[in-house]
Amino acid sequence: EVVDIVFLTHQAKEGNVQEALNEVARLECVEKICSAIRVVKI
């Protein structure tokens, strides 16, 4: 079964976000992470 998961965070450093995504990607139940979109307030 395929599902979409959306994570919203407070302001975070790019490296920390990438590290978290890598940890999620290593989970046995995760097949792949298709995309990550950064939303920036300007």
C-alpha distance matrix in Angstrom:
0.0 3.8 6.6 10.3 12.7 16.4 19.2 22.7 25.6 29.4 31.4 30.3 31.6 29.5 29.8 28.4 25.4 24.8 25.3 22.7 20.1 21.0 20.6 17.1 16.3 17.8 15.5 13.9 10.4 10.8 10.5 12.7 14.4 15.0 17.9 20.1 22.6 25.9 27.6 31.3 33.9 37.0
3.8 0.0 3.8 7.0 9.9 13.4 16.4 19.9 22.9 26.6 28.4 27.4 28.6 26.4 26.9 25.7 22.5 21.9 22.8 20.4 17.5 18.8 18.8 15.2 14.4 16.6 14.8 14.0 10.6 9.6 9.2 10.3 11.3 11.6 14.2 16.5 19.0 22.3 24.1 27.8 30.4 33.4
6.6 3.8 0.0 3.8 6.5 10.0 13.1 16.5 19.6 23.3 25.4 24.6 26.2 24.3 25.2 23.7 20.4 20.4 21.4 18.6 16.0 18.0 17.8 14.1 14.1 16.6 14.7 14.8 11.2 10.1 10.7 11.1 11.0 11.3 13.1 14.7 16.8 19.9 21.3 25.0 27.4 30.6
10.3 7.0 3.8 0.0 3.8 6.6 10.1 13.2 16.5 20.1 22.1 21.5 23.2 21.3 22.6 21.2 17.7 18.0 19.4 16.6 14.1 16.6 16.9 13.2 13.6 16.7 15.3 16.2 13.0 11.1 11.9 11.1 9.6 9.6 10.4 11.6 13.3 16.2 17.5 21.3 23.6 26.8
12.7 9.9 6.5 3.8 0.0 3.8 6.6 10.0 13.1 16.8 18.9 18.4 20.3 18.9 20.0 18.2 14.9 15.7 16.9 13.7 11.8 14.7 14.6 11.1 12.3 15.4 13.9 15.6 12.8 10.9 12.7 11.7 9.7 10.7 10.6 10.5 12.2 14.6 15.9 19.4 21.7 25.1
16.4 13.4 10.0 6.6 3.8 0.0 3.8 6.6 10.0 13.5 15.7 15.6 17.8 16.7 18.4 16.6 13.1 14.7 16.3 13.2 11.7 15.2 15.4 12.3 14.0 17.2 16.2 18.5 16.0 13.9 15.7 14.0 11.2 11.8 10.4 9.2 9.9 11.7 12.5 15.9 18.0 21.5
19.2 16.4 13.1 10.1 6.6 3.8 0.0 3.8 6.5 10.2 12.4 12.2 14.7 14.1 15.7 13.5 10.3 12.5 13.8 10.7 10.1 13.8 13.7 11.3 13.7 16.6 15.9 18.8 16.9 14.8 17.1 15.3 12.3 13.5 11.7 9.4 10.0 10.6 11.6 14.5 16.6 20.2
22.7 19.9 16.5 13.2 10.0 6.6 3.8 0.0 3.8 7.1 9.6 10.4 13.4 13.6 15.7 13.5 10.7 13.7 15.2 12.4 12.5 16.2 16.3 14.5 16.9 19.8 19.3 22.3 20.6 18.5 20.8 18.7 15.5 16.3 13.9 11.0 10.3 9.7 9.6 12.0 13.5 17.2
25.6 22.9 19.6 16.5 13.1 10.0 6.5 3.8 0.0 3.7 6.4 7.1 10.5 11.5 13.6 11.1 9.0 12.6 13.8 11.3 12.4 15.9 15.9 14.9 17.6 20.1 20.0 23.4 22.2 20.2 22.6 20.4 17.1 18.4 15.7 12.4 11.8 10.1 10.2 11.5 12.9 16.5
29.4 26.6 23.3 20.1 16.8 13.5 10.2 7.1 3.7 0.0 3.8 6.1 9.9 11.9 14.2 11.8 10.7 14.5 15.6 13.7 15.3 18.5 18.5 18.1 20.8 23.1 23.2 26.7 25.7 23.7 26.1 23.9 20.5 21.6 18.8 15.2 14.0 11.5 10.9 10.9 11.5 15.0
31.4 28.4 25.4 22.1 18.9 15.7 12.4 9.6 6.4 3.8 0.0 3.8 7.1 9.5 12.1 10.5 10.0 13.5 14.9 14.0 15.5 18.5 19.1 19.1 21.5 23.8 24.5 28.1 27.4 25.1 27.2 24.5 21.1 22.0 18.8 15.1 13.7 10.5 10.1 9.2 10.1 13.0
30.3 27.4 24.6 21.5 18.4 15.6 12.2 10.4 7.1 6.1 3.8 0.0 3.8 6.4 8.4 6.8 6.8 10.2 11.3 10.9 12.7 15.3 16.0 16.6 18.8 20.8 21.9 25.6 25.3 22.9 25.0 22.3 19.1 20.4 17.4 13.7 13.2 10.3 11.3 10.9 12.7 15.4
31.6 28.6 26.2 23.2 20.3 17.8 14.7 13.4 10.5 9.9 7.1 3.8 0.0 3.8 5.5 5.3 6.4 8.8 10.0 10.9 12.6 14.4 15.7 16.9 18.6 20.5 22.1 25.8 26.0 23.4 25.1 22.3 19.1 20.4 17.5 14.0 13.8 11.0 12.7 12.1 14.4 16.5
29.5 26.4 24.3 21.3 18.9 16.7 14.1 13.6 11.5 11.9 9.5 6.4 3.8 0.0 3.8 5.5 5.1 6.2 8.6 9.9 10.6 12.3 14.3 15.4 16.3 18.5 20.5 24.1 24.2 21.3 22.5 19.4 16.3 17.3 14.5 11.2 11.3 9.1 11.8 11.8 14.9 16.8
29.8 26.9 25.2 22.6 20.0 18.4 15.7 15.7 13.6 14.2 12.1 8.4 5.5 3.8 0.0 3.8 5.4 5.1 6.1 8.6 9.8 10.4 12.4 14.3 15.1 16.6 19.0 22.6 23.3 20.6 21.9 19.1 16.5 18.1 15.8 13.0 14.1 12.5 15.4 15.6 18.6 20.5
28.4 25.7 23.7 21.2 18.2 16.6 13.5 13.5 11.1 11.8 10.5 6.8 5.3 5.5 3.8 0.0 3.8 5.5 5.1 6.2 8.6 9.8 10.7 12.5 14.2 15.6 17.3 21.0 21.6 19.3 21.2 18.8 16.2 18.3 16.2 13.2 14.4 12.8 15.4 15.9 18.6 21.1
25.4 22.5 20.4 17.7 14.9 13.1 10.3 10.7 9.0 10.7 10.0 6.8 6.4 5.1 5.4 3.8 0.0 3.8 5.4 5.1 6.2 8.6 9.9 10.6 12.3 14.4 15.9 19.6 19.6 17.0 18.7 16.1 13.1 15.0 12.7 9.6 10.8 9.8 12.6 13.8 16.8 19.6
24.8 21.9 20.4 18.0 15.7 14.7 12.5 13.7 12.6 14.5 13.5 10.2 8.8 6.2 5.1 5.5 3.8 0.0 3.8 5.4 5.0 6.1 8.6 9.8 10.3 12.4 14.7 18.1 18.6 15.6 16.9 14.0 11.4 13.4 11.6 9.2 11.4 11.1 14.5 16.0 19.4 21.8
25.3 22.8 21.4 19.4 16.9 16.3 13.8 15.2 13.8 15.6 14.9 11.3 10.0 8.6 6.1 5.1 5.4 3.8 0.0 3.8 5.5 5.1 6.3 8.8 9.8 10.8 13.1 16.7 17.7 15.4 17.1 14.9 13.0 15.7 14.5 12.4 14.8 14.5 17.7 19.1 22.2 24.7
22.7 20.4 18.6 16.6 13.7 13.2 10.7 12.4 11.3 13.7 14.0 10.9 10.9 9.9 8.6 6.2 5.1 5.4 3.8 0.0 3.8 5.4 5.1 6.3 8.6 10.0 11.3 15.0 15.4 13.3 15.7 13.8 11.7 14.7 13.6 11.5 13.9 13.9 16.7 18.5 21.4 24.4
20.1 17.5 16.0 14.1 11.8 11.7 10.1 12.5 12.4 15.3 15.5 12.7 12.6 10.6 9.8 8.6 6.2 5.0 5.5 3.8 0.0 3.8 5.4 5.0 6.1 8.7 10.2 13.6 13.7 10.9 12.7 10.3 8.0 10.9 10.1 8.6 11.7 12.6 15.8 18.2 21.4 24.3
21.0 18.8 18.0 16.6 14.7 15.2 13.8 16.2 15.9 18.5 18.5 15.3 14.4 12.3 10.4 9.8 8.6 6.1 5.1 5.4 3.8 0.0 3.8 5.4 5.0 6.3 9.0 12.3 13.4 10.8 12.2 10.2 9.1 12.3 12.2 11.4 14.8 15.7 19.2 21.3 24.6 27.3
20.6 18.8 17.8 16.9 14.6 15.4 13.7 16.3 15.9 18.5 19.1 16.0 15.7 14.3 12.4 10.7 9.9 8.6 6.3 5.1 5.4 3.8 0.0 3.8 5.4 5.2 6.9 10.5 11.9 10.2 12.6 11.6 11.0 14.6 14.8 13.9 17.1 17.9 21.0 23.1 26.2 29.1
17.1 15.2 14.1 13.2 11.1 12.3 11.3 14.5 14.9 18.1 19.1 16.6 16.9 15.4 14.3 12.5 10.6 9.8 8.8 6.3 5.0 5.4 3.8 0.0 3.8 5.4 5.4 9.0 9.2 7.2 10.0 9.2 8.5 12.2 12.7 12.2 15.5 16.9 19.8 22.4 25.4 28.6
16.3 14.4 14.1 13.6 12.3 14.0 13.7 16.9 17.6 20.8 21.5 18.8 18.6 16.3 15.1 14.2 12.3 10.3 9.8 8.6 6.1 5.0 5.4 3.8 0.0 3.8 5.5 8.2 8.8 5.9 7.4 6.3 6.5 10.2 11.5 12.0 15.7 17.6 20.8 23.6 26.9 29.7
17.8 16.6 16.6 16.7 15.4 17.2 16.6 19.8 20.1 23.1 23.8 20.8 20.5 18.5 16.6 15.6 14.4 12.4 10.8 10.0 8.7 6.3 5.2 5.4 3.8 0.0 3.8 6.3 8.5 7.1 8.8 9.0 10.1 13.8 15.3 15.7 19.3 21.0 24.2 26.8 30.0 32.9
15.5 14.8 14.7 15.3 13.9 16.2 15.9 19.3 20.0 23.2 24.5 21.9 22.1 20.5 19.0 17.3 15.9 14.7 13.1 11.3 10.2 9.0 6.9 5.4 5.5 3.8 0.0 3.8 5.5 5.4 8.4 9.7 11.0 14.7 16.4 16.8 20.3 22.1 25.0 27.8 30.8 33.9
13.9 14.0 14.8 16.2 15.6 18.5 18.8 22.3 23.4 26.7 28.1 25.6 25.8 24.1 22.6 21.0 19.6 18.1 16.7 15.0 13.6 12.3 10.5 9.0 8.2 6.3 3.8 0.0 3.8 5.6 7.6 10.2 12.6 15.9 18.3 19.3 22.9 25.1 28.0 30.9 34.0 37.1
10.4 10.6 11.2 13.0 12.8 16.0 16.9 20.6 22.2 25.7 27.4 25.3 26.0 24.2 23.3 21.6 19.6 18.6 17.7 15.4 13.7 13.4 11.9 9.2 8.8 8.5 5.5 3.8 0.0 3.8 6.5 9.3 11.4 14.5 16.9 18.1 21.5 23.9 26.5 29.7 32.6 35.8
10.8 9.6 10.1 11.1 10.9 13.9 14.8 18.5 20.2 23.7 25.1 22.9 23.4 21.3 20.6 19.3 17.0 15.6 15.4 13.3 10.9 10.8 10.2 7.2 5.9 7.1 5.4 5.6 3.8 0.0 3.8 5.7 7.7 10.8 13.2 14.6 18.1 20.7 23.4 26.7 29.7 32.8
10.5 9.2 10.7 11.9 12.7 15.7 17.1 20.8 22.6 26.1 27.2 25.0 25.1 22.5 21.9 21.2 18.7 16.9 17.1 15.7 12.7 12.2 12.6 10.0 7.4 8.8 8.4 7.6 6.5 3.8 0.0 3.8 7.2 9.5 12.7 14.9 18.5 21.5 24.4 27.7 30.9 33.8
12.7 10.3 11.1 11.1 11.7 14.0 15.3 18.7 20.4 23.9 24.5 22.3 22.3 19.4 19.1 18.8 16.1 14.0 14.9 13.8 10.3 10.2 11.6 9.2 6.3 9.0 9.7 10.2 9.3 5.7 3.8 0.0 3.8 6.1 9.2 11.5 15.1 18.1 21.2 24.4 27.8 30.5
14.4 11.3 11.0 9.6 9.7 11.2 12.3 15.5 17.1 20.5 21.1 19.1 19.1 16.3 16.5 16.2 13.1 11.4 13.0 11.7 8.0 9.1 11.0 8.5 6.5 10.1 11.0 12.6 11.4 7.7 7.2 3.8 0.0 3.8 5.8 7.8 11.4 14.4 17.4 20.7 24.0 26.7
15.0 11.6 11.3 9.6 10.7 11.8 13.5 16.3 18.4 21.6 22.0 20.4 20.4 17.3 18.1 18.3 15.0 13.4 15.7 14.7 10.9 12.3 14.6 12.2 10.2 13.8 14.7 15.9 14.5 10.8 9.5 6.1 3.8 0.0 3.8 7.2 10.2 13.7 16.6 19.9 23.3 25.7
17.9 14.2 13.1 10.4 10.6 10.4 11.7 13.9 15.7 18.8 18.8 17.4 17.5 14.5 15.8 16.2 12.7 11.6 14.5 13.6 10.1 12.2 14.8 12.7 11.5 15.3 16.4 18.3 16.9 13.2 12.7 9.2 5.8 3.8 0.0 3.8 6.5 10.0 12.9 16.2 19.6 22.0
20.1 16.5 14.7 11.6 10.5 9.2 9.4 11.0 12.4 15.2 15.1 13.7 14.0 11.2 13.0 13.2 9.6 9.2 12.4 11.5 8.6 11.4 13.9 12.2 12.0 15.7 16.8 19.3 18.1 14.6 14.9 11.5 7.8 7.2 3.8 0.0 3.8 6.7 9.8 13.0 16.5 19.0
22.6 19.0 16.8 13.3 12.2 9.9 10.0 10.3 11.8 14.0 13.7 13.2 13.8 11.3 14.1 14.4 10.8 11.4 14.8 13.9 11.7 14.8 17.1 15.5 15.7 19.3 20.3 22.9 21.5 18.1 18.5 15.1 11.4 10.2 6.5 3.8 0.0 3.8 6.4 9.7 13.1 15.5
25.9 22.3 19.9 16.2 14.6 11.7 10.6 9.7 10.1 11.5 10.5 10.3 11.0 9.1 12.5 12.8 9.8 11.1 14.5 13.9 12.6 15.7 17.9 16.9 17.6 21.0 22.1 25.1 23.9 20.7 21.5 18.1 14.4 13.7 10.0 6.7 3.8 0.0 3.8 6.4 10.0 12.4
27.6 24.1 21.3 17.5 15.9 12.5 11.6 9.6 10.2 10.9 10.1 11.3 12.7 11.8 15.4 15.4 12.6 14.5 17.7 16.7 15.8 19.2 21.0 19.8 20.8 24.2 25.0 28.0 26.5 23.4 24.4 21.2 17.4 16.6 12.9 9.8 6.4 3.8 0.0 3.8 6.8 9.5
31.3 27.8 25.0 21.3 19.4 15.9 14.5 12.0 11.5 10.9 9.2 10.9 12.1 11.8 15.6 15.9 13.8 16.0 19.1 18.5 18.2 21.3 23.1 22.4 23.6 26.8 27.8 30.9 29.7 26.7 27.7 24.4 20.7 19.9 16.2 13.0 9.7 6.4 3.8 0.0 3.8 6.2
33.9 30.4 27.4 23.6 21.7 18.0 16.6 13.5 12.9 11.5 10.1 12.7 14.4 14.9 18.6 18.6 16.8 19.4 22.2 21.4 21.4 24.6 26.2 25.4 26.9 30.0 30.8 34.0 32.6 29.7 30.9 27.8 24.0 23.3 19.6 16.5 13.1 10.0 6.8 3.8 0.0 3.8
37.0 33.4 30.6 26.8 25.1 21.5 20.2 17.2 16.5 15.0 13.0 15.4 16.5 16.8 20.5 21.1 19.6 21.8 24.7 24.4 24.3 27.3 29.1 28.6 29.7 32.9 33.9 37.1 35.8 32.8 33.8 30.5 26.7 25.7 22.0 19.0 15.5 12.4 9.5 6.2 3.8 0.0
